[in-house]
Amino acid sequence: MAFSEFETAANQKALSWFMDQVRPPVHIRPELDIGYTVIGQTVDIFEIRLDWQDKSTIRHHPVSRIKFVRTEGRWRLYWMRGNLKWSTYDPDPEHRTLQSALGVVKADALGCFFG
């Protein structure tokens, strides 16, 4: 089920706050930036970088995945392990709001998201 207009507006507000907090300065963004996609009830956050060997190629590197579980009314936070599989972020896997989950990604206390 898609998000309602109210949920979409709240999610967009949280994502705008997050992007304002974590994006690098404007002069660096052509080489390194942060982006996100919202597909269904899943928000994927990723780094956007130039390929180190071929500067004409842009790479997207996953940072975090946040899924809304409607039956539970909670957001579940994931990080990508070295085996390239998503795992729940065990110190703090569930959140009532997207803003709360994004706050954990921003803080990155264990270096799982941005290293």
matplotlib code that plots the C-alpha trace (Angstrom):
import matplotlib.pyplot as plt

x = [0.0, 1.3, 1.8, -1.1, -0.6, 0.0, 2.6, 4.3, 4.5, 5.9, 8.4, 9.6, 10.1, 12.2, 14.3, 14.8, 16.1, 18.4, 19.8, 20.4, 22.4, 24.6, 25.2, 28.7, 29.4, 28.2, 31.7, 32.3, 29.0, 30.3, 32.7, 30.8, 27.2, 24.4, 21.1, 18.0, 15.2, 11.7, 10.2, 7.0, 7.6, 11.4, 13.8, 17.3, 20.1, 23.3, 26.6, 27.1, 30.8, 32.9, 34.5, 38.2, 39.5, 37.0, 35.9, 33.1, 31.3, 29.2, 28.8, 26.0, 27.2, 24.4, 24.4, 21.2, 17.8, 14.7, 11.5, 8.1, 6.3, 2.7, 1.3, 3.5, 3.4, 7.2, 10.2, 12.9, 16.6, 19.1, 22.8, 24.8, 27.3, 30.6, 28.9, 26.7, 23.5, 21.2, 21.1, 19.0, 20.9, 20.9, 21.7, 18.5, 16.5, 13.0, 11.7, 8.3, 9.2, 11.3, 12.9, 14.1, 15.7, 17.4, 18.8, 20.5, 21.9, 23.2, 24.8, 26.4, 27.6, 29.2, 30.5, 28.1, 26.6, 29.2, 32.2]
y = [0.0, 3.4, 6.2, 8.6, 12.3, 13.1, 10.3, 11.4, 15.0, 13.9, 11.5, 14.3, 16.7, 14.1, 13.3, 17.1, 17.5, 14.5, 15.7, 19.2, 17.6, 15.1, 16.4, 17.7, 21.3, 22.4, 22.6, 18.9, 17.5, 16.9, 14.3, 13.1, 13.5, 11.7, 10.7, 8.7, 6.8, 6.0, 2.9, 1.7, 1.8, 1.5, 4.4, 3.7, 6.2, 6.0, 7.8, 9.2, 9.1, 9.3, 6.0, 6.2, 4.7, 6.2, 9.7, 9.6, 6.9, 7.6, 4.9, 4.6, 3.0, 1.9, 3.5, 2.4, 1.0, 1.9, 0.0, 0.9, -2.2, -1.1, -4.0, -3.0, 0.8, 0.9, 1.7, -1.0, 0.2, -1.9, -1.5, -3.3, -5.8, -6.7, -9.6, -7.1, -8.3, -6.0, -6.7, -5.1, -2.5, -4.4, -1.7, 0.2, -1.7, -0.3, 3.3, 4.9, 7.6, 7.9, 11.0, 8.8, 6.2, 8.9, 10.4, 7.1, 7.0, 10.6, 9.8, 6.6, 5.7, 2.4, 3.5, 1.1, 3.6, 6.1, 4.3]
z = [0.0, -0.9, 1.6, 2.1, 1.3, 5.0, 5.3, 2.1, 3.3, 6.7, 5.0, 2.6, 5.5, 7.3, 4.2, 3.5, 7.1, 6.7, 3.4, 4.8, 7.6, 5.7, 2.2, 1.6, 0.7, -2.8, -4.3, -3.4, -4.7, -8.3, -6.8, -3.7, -2.8, -0.9, -2.5, -1.8, -3.5, -2.2, -3.8, -2.3, 1.5, 1.3, 1.5, 0.3, 1.1, -1.0, -1.7, -5.2, -6.2, -9.4, -10.2, -9.1, -12.4, -14.9, -13.9, -16.5, -14.5, -11.5, -8.8, -6.2, -3.0, -0.5, 2.9, 4.5, 3.9, 5.9, 5.4, 6.7, 8.1, 8.0, 10.0, 12.9, 12.2, 12.5, 10.4, 10.3, 9.7, 7.8, 6.9, 4.2, 5.5, 3.9, 2.2, 0.3, 2.2, 4.1, 7.9, 10.6, 12.5, 15.8, 18.2, 17.2, 14.5, 14.9, 15.0, 15.3, 12.7, 9.6, 11.3, 14.2, 11.9, 9.8, 13.0, 13.8, 10.2, 10.6, 14.0, 12.6, 16.1, 15.0, 11.6, 9.8, 7.4, 6.4, 7.7]

ax = plt.figure().add_subplot(projection="3d")
ax.plot(x, y, z, "-o")
ax.set_aspect("equal")
plt.show()
